């Protein structure tokens, strides 16, 4: 009997682990997203939720960040997702939206 040493991840579909396309504080990588997140965070949150096929009110949730991170094999934990959203909500939303846009541009979303 062989023990299970690794668990499959949701949506992994054979994708290799990756990392965030930009850092949490790389706001100037996409100034439009940064400005939207700064002045209209609810709109940015709804855009993220729409990209993820979730309810508009879920875009700024730990669940969406964790789902996205898990789907693309990005290292982290639910605890770290909670802390980023709690301590740096706007930066966290902007990072997630920048990552979505970069993956769309690479046809990897």
Secondary structure, 3 states (H helix, E strand, C coil): CCCCCCCCCCCCCCCCCECCCCCCCCHHHCHHHHHHHHHCHHHHHHHHHHHCCCCHHHCCCHHHHHHHHHHCCECCCHHHHHHHHHHCHHHHHHHHHHHHHHHHHCCCC
